[in-house]
Amino acid sequence: MGKRVAYQGIAGSFSSMAARALYGSGITPIQTTRFREIFEHVVSGSADVGVVPLENALAGSVHENYDLLQEFECYIVGEYYCPVHLHVLGSGPIEKVRRVLSHPKALEQCSIFLERHPEITAVVCSDTAAAALQVRDSRDPSQAALASEEAAATYHLPILARSIQNHQDNSTRFVSISAQPSQCETPTKSSIVVSLPHEPGSLYKLLGEIASLSLNLTKIESRPILGRPFEYAFHIDIECPIEQTSHLREASARLARYASVFRELGLYQAKSPLTP
């Protein structure tokens, strides 16, 4: 039996594609309908790892999952940039399509196509592959789905229009999460979450320390802290070349000095958005 991997969606979803890219085709999938369930499976031990999207090149951050990373005691142990090409799937022809189903982020990533086709109504679905399955089962030529080519093959749906996302170089960054930290010997990326004292220059000092270590800050995301109105935690990703792994390991101790709350979410191997 392969590694138990929890992800949101069904076969043919981008999450299922990312899970197999990270852990191979022999995984034991644990499919969920909500991101929260993934974290619950991981911390309870019913899944070995979970795979969740954190950001898309076009639609930006998946805020829910940043909040769940703050809430649950788990670690980021890897990442994968999944190419996202969205196609219109249906029984056709496209001239008859009046409703298109998909995940809200997918619909957002195809906003230009939808604006050009005001006769087509966007309908939110739990994920792209579930939309394809629903369209297949309906056998209604007025319904279509925005989903992957893999979903088209899985559910035997013709592709009515190819790669309709707003930009062709679209991809989603997925991370794998575990109840235990990575044992990576030469990490090149660190993810941390910090809250800072309310005093002048606190963020400046933290960022200055990152610069002094010759580390590359690749992401900073602020999220509200529950129970503390208008106070924010910062999610920060930093990277380094493999020969500077020691700088990355040193960073946590040095950065923690500037934070009122500091947590290392993970040390792991960075992947390139251009070569997933």
C-alpha positions in Angstrom: 0.0 0.0 0.0 1.4 3.4 -1.0 1.7 6.5 1.1 -1.7 7.8 2.4 -2.1 11.2 0.8 -5.0 13.5 1.6 -6.0 16.2 -0.9 -9.1 18.1 -1.9 -11.0 16.8 -5.0 -11.4 13.7 -7.0 -9.4 11.9 -9.8 -8.6 14.4 -12.5 -8.3 17.4 -10.2 -5.2 19.5 -10.1 -4.7 18.4 -6.4 -4.7 14.8 -7.4 -2.2 15.5 -10.2 0.1 17.4 -7.6 -0.2 14.5 -5.1 1.0 12.0 -7.7 3.8 14.3 -8.9 5.0 14.6 -5.3 4.6 11.0 -4.2 4.2 8.8 -7.3 1.3 6.9 -8.9 1.1 4.3 -6.2 -0.3 6.5 -3.5 -3.4 5.6 -1.4 -5.6 8.7 -2.0 -7.7 10.2 0.7 -10.1 12.5 -1.1 -11.7 15.4 0.7 -14.2 18.1 -0.1 -12.7 20.7 2.2 -9.2 21.9 2.8 -9.7 21.7 6.6 -10.3 18.0 6.3 -6.8 17.6 4.9 -5.2 19.1 7.9 -7.4 17.1 10.2 -6.3 13.8 8.5 -2.7 14.8 8.8 -2.7 15.7 12.5 -4.8 12.7 13.5 -2.5 10.3 11.7 -5.2 9.0 9.3 -3.1 10.4 6.4 0.7 10.3 6.1 0.8 13.6 4.3 -1.5 16.2 2.8 -1.3 18.2 -0.3 -2.8 21.7 -0.4 -2.5 24.7 -2.8 -1.1 27.9 -1.4 -0.9 30.2 -4.4 -1.7 30.5 -8.1 0.3 32.6 -10.6 -2.9 34.4 -11.7 -5.4 34.3 -8.8 -2.8 34.8 -6.0 -2.8 33.3 -2.5 -5.2 30.7 -1.2 -5.9 32.5 2.1 -7.8 29.7 3.7 -4.8 27.4 3.6 -2.4 30.1 5.1 -4.9 30.4 8.0 -5.0 26.6 8.4 -1.2 26.5 8.6 -1.5 28.9 11.5 -4.2 26.9 13.2 -2.8 23.3 12.9 0.4 21.9 14.3 1.9 20.6 11.1 4.9 21.2 8.9 5.6 21.9 5.2 7.9 19.2 3.9 7.9 19.8 0.1 6.4 21.8 -2.7 5.4 21.3 -6.4 4.4 23.8 -9.1 1.6 22.3 -11.0 1.0 23.7 -14.6 -2.6 24.8 -14.9 -4.2 24.6 -18.3 -8.0 24.9 -18.2 -10.2 23.6 -21.0 -13.9 23.8 -21.7 -15.2 20.2 -21.4 -18.7 19.1 -22.5 -20.8 17.1 -24.9 -20.8 20.1 -27.2 -21.0 22.0 -29.4 -19.6 25.1 -27.6 -22.3 27.3 -29.2 -24.9 25.5 -27.1 -23.1 26.0 -23.8 -25.0 28.3 -21.3 -23.6 27.2 -17.9 -20.0 26.4 -17.1 -19.1 24.7 -13.8 -15.8 24.8 -12.0 -13.9 25.6 -8.8 -14.2 29.4 -8.0 -10.4 29.9 -8.4 -10.6 28.2 -11.9 -13.5 30.5 -12.9 -11.4 33.5 -11.6 -8.5 32.4 -13.8 -10.7 32.3 -16.9 -12.4 35.6 -16.3 -11.5 37.0 -19.8 -13.1 34.1 -21.6 -16.3 34.5 -19.5 -16.4 38.2 -20.1 -16.2 37.5 -23.9 -19.1 35.0 -23.6 -21.8 36.8 -21.6 -24.3 34.1 -22.7 -22.4 31.6 -20.4 -23.2 31.7 -16.7 -20.4 30.7 -14.3 -21.5 28.1 -11.7 -19.3 27.3 -8.6 -18.4 23.7 -8.0 -16.3 22.0 -5.3 -13.4 21.3 -7.7 -12.6 21.2 -11.4 -12.8 17.4 -11.7 -16.2 17.2 -9.8 -17.5 19.8 -12.3 -16.4 17.5 -15.1 -18.0 14.5 -13.5 -21.3 16.4 -13.0 -21.3 17.5 -16.7 -20.6 14.0 -17.9 -23.5 12.6 -15.8 -25.9 15.4 -16.8 -25.5 14.6 -20.6 -26.7 18.2 -21.1 -25.0 20.0 -24.0 -25.9 23.4 -22.4 -23.6 22.5 -19.5 -19.8 22.4 -19.6 -16.9 22.3 -17.1 -13.6 24.1 -16.8 -11.1 21.4 -16.0 -7.8 19.7 -16.9 -7.0 17.5 -19.9 -6.6 14.7 -17.4 -10.2 15.3 -16.2 -11.3 15.2 -19.9 -9.7 11.8 -20.3 -10.8 10.4 -17.0 -14.5 11.3 -17.6 -14.5 10.9 -21.4 -15.5 14.4 -22.2 -14.6 16.2 -25.4 -12.5 19.4 -25.2 -14.6 22.2 -26.7 -12.0 25.0 -26.2 -8.4 24.6 -25.1 -6.3 26.6 -22.6 -8.7 29.4 -22.0 -7.1 30.7 -18.8 -6.2 34.4 -18.9 -2.5 33.7 -19.4 -0.7 30.6 -20.8 2.0 30.5 -18.1 -0.4 29.6 -15.3 0.6 27.3 -12.4 -0.3 26.6 -8.8 2.1 26.1 -6.0 1.2 23.1 -3.9 2.8 22.2 -0.6 2.9 18.8 1.2 2.2 18.9 4.9 3.1 16.4 7.6 2.7 16.0 11.3 6.5 15.7 11.5 9.2 18.1 10.1 11.2 17.2 7.1 14.4 15.3 7.5 15.9 17.0 4.5 19.7 17.3 4.9 20.3 20.1 2.5 17.1 22.3 2.6 17.1 25.3 0.2 13.8 26.8 1.4 12.3 27.8 4.7 8.7 28.8 5.5 8.1 30.7 8.8 5.2 32.5 10.4 5.8 35.4 12.8 4.0 38.2 14.6 6.0 41.3 15.4 6.0 43.8 18.2 3.9 47.0 17.6 6.9 49.3 17.4 8.5 51.4 14.6 10.8 49.4 12.3 9.9 45.9 13.6 9.3 44.5 10.1 12.2 46.4 8.7 14.6 44.8 11.2 13.3 41.3 10.4 13.8 41.8 6.7 17.2 43.4 7.2 18.3 40.2 9.1 17.2 38.1 6.1 19.2 40.3 3.8 22.3 40.1 6.0 22.2 36.3 5.7 22.1 36.6 1.8 18.8 34.9 1.7 16.2 35.5 -1.0 12.7 36.5 0.3 10.3 34.9 -2.2 6.9 35.4 -0.4 5.4 37.5 2.4 1.7 37.2 3.2 -0.1 38.9 6.1 -3.0 37.1 7.7 -5.3 38.3 10.6 -4.6 36.9 14.1 -7.9 35.5 15.6 -8.8 37.3 18.8 -6.5 40.2 18.2 -8.4 42.6 15.9 -6.3 44.4 13.3 -3.1 42.5 14.2 -1.4 40.3 11.7 0.9 37.4 11.3 3.4 37.3 8.5 4.0 34.1 6.5 7.5 34.4 5.0 9.3 32.1 2.5 13.1 32.4 2.1 15.4 30.6 -0.2 19.1 30.0 -0.7 21.5 28.1 -3.0 22.3 24.6 -1.8 25.8 25.8 -0.8 24.2 28.2 1.7 22.1 25.7 3.5 23.8 26.6 6.8 22.5 30.2 6.4 19.0 28.9 6.1 19.3 26.8 9.3 20.8 29.8 11.1 18.0 32.1 10.0 15.4 30.7 12.5 17.5 31.5 15.6 18.3 35.0 14.3 14.9 35.9 13.1 13.2 34.7 16.2 14.9 37.5 18.2 12.8 40.1 16.4 9.4 38.3 16.7 6.9 38.3 19.5 5.7 34.9 18.2 7.9 32.8 15.9 7.2 29.4 14.3 9.2 27.5 11.7 6.7 25.8 9.3 9.3 23.8 7.5 12.8 23.4 6.0 12.6 21.6 2.6 13.9 21.6 -1.0 12.8 24.5 -3.2 11.3 23.8 -6.6 11.4 26.1 -9.6 8.1 27.5 -10.9 9.5 26.9 -14.4 10.6 23.3 -13.9 8.1 21.6 -11.5 
